[in-house]
Amino acid sequence: VSAAHAPRHEWACERGVIALLVSHWYFPGMLSAIATEYARLQQAETSRTLAYLRLRRALQHLIDTGVLGPGHGLPSERDLATGLQLSRVTVRKALSGCAFGL
């Protein structure tokens, strides 16, 4: 039975499961941990350091210290951009470099 033709309560149940999975995609406080590390690096580094490199270093530090481990998801680009007051392009560039180990 497709979702469009399913009874309303089954659809609500399916949506509840999806919402549960999405709510646990990344651990509570992850955005705060990333923002804290990003701010620490922002104060420690020169203002000439590019924001995407700073974010990449912050993420790498959280991986190296075990805060982020295998299987942990990250907040969405939009959530990271909003939380760190960066553009989504900057966040995307930082994440793409992490994915390829650059």
C-alpha positions as CSV (number, residue, x, y, z in Angstrom):
1,V,0.0,0.0,0.0
2,S,1.5,3.3,-1.0
3,A,1.8,6.2,1.5
4,A,-0.7,8.2,-0.5
5,H,-3.3,5.4,-0.1
6,A,-2.4,4.2,3.4
7,P,-4.7,4.9,6.3
8,R,-3.9,8.1,8.1
9,H,-2.8,6.4,11.3
10,E,-0.3,4.2,9.5
11,W,1.2,7.2,7.7
12,A,1.4,9.0,11.0
13,C,3.2,6.0,12.4
14,E,5.6,5.9,9.5
15,R,6.2,9.6,9.9
16,G,6.9,9.0,13.6
17,V,9.5,6.5,12.8
18,I,11.1,8.8,10.3
19,A,11.0,11.6,12.8
20,L,12.6,9.4,15.4
21,L,15.4,8.4,13.0
22,V,16.0,12.0,11.9
23,S,16.0,13.3,15.5
24,H,18.8,10.9,16.4
25,W,20.8,11.5,13.2
26,Y,23.3,13.5,15.2
27,F,23.7,13.5,18.9
28,P,22.2,16.4,21.0
29,G,24.8,19.1,21.5
30,M,26.8,18.3,18.3
31,L,26.1,21.7,16.8
32,S,27.1,23.3,20.0
33,A,30.4,21.3,20.1
34,I,31.2,22.3,16.6
35,A,30.4,25.9,17.2
36,T,32.5,25.9,20.4
37,E,35.5,24.5,18.6
38,Y,35.0,26.8,15.6
39,A,35.0,29.8,18.0
40,R,38.1,28.6,19.8
41,L,40.0,28.3,16.5
42,Q,38.6,31.7,15.4
43,Q,40.2,33.3,18.4
44,A,43.4,31.3,18.2
45,E,44.1,31.7,14.5
46,T,44.7,34.9,12.5
47,S,41.7,36.6,10.9
48,R,43.3,35.7,7.6
49,T,42.4,32.1,8.0
50,L,39.6,31.2,5.6
51,A,36.3,30.2,7.3
52,Y,36.0,26.9,5.4
53,L,39.5,25.9,6.5
54,R,38.7,26.8,10.1
55,L,35.5,24.8,10.0
56,R,37.4,21.8,8.5
57,R,40.0,22.1,11.3
58,A,37.2,22.2,13.9
59,L,35.6,19.1,12.5
60,Q,39.0,17.3,12.3
61,H,39.7,18.2,15.9
62,L,36.4,16.8,17.0
63,I,37.1,13.6,15.1
64,D,40.7,13.3,16.5
65,T,39.4,13.8,20.1
66,G,36.7,11.2,19.7
67,V,33.7,13.6,20.0
68,L,32.8,12.6,16.4
69,G,33.1,9.0,15.7
70,P,32.3,6.4,13.0
71,G,28.6,6.5,12.2
72,H,27.9,9.9,13.7
73,G,26.0,12.1,11.4
74,L,26.5,15.9,11.1
75,P,23.9,18.6,11.3
76,S,22.6,19.7,7.9
77,E,24.5,22.3,5.8
78,R,21.7,24.7,6.6
79,D,21.9,24.1,10.4
80,L,25.7,24.4,10.4
81,A,25.5,27.6,8.3
82,T,22.9,29.1,10.6
83,G,24.6,28.0,13.8
84,L,28.0,29.2,12.8
85,Q,26.8,32.3,10.9
86,L,28.4,31.1,7.7
87,S,27.1,30.8,4.2
88,R,26.0,27.3,3.0
89,V,28.7,27.6,0.3
90,T,31.4,27.9,3.0
91,V,30.0,24.9,4.9
92,R,29.7,22.8,1.7
93,K,33.3,23.6,0.8
94,A,34.5,22.6,4.3
95,L,32.6,19.4,4.2
96,S,33.7,18.4,0.7
97,G,37.3,18.8,1.8
98,C,36.7,16.6,4.8
99,A,35.0,13.9,2.6
100,F,38.1,13.6,0.5
101,G,40.7,14.2,3.2
102,L,42.0,17.4,1.7
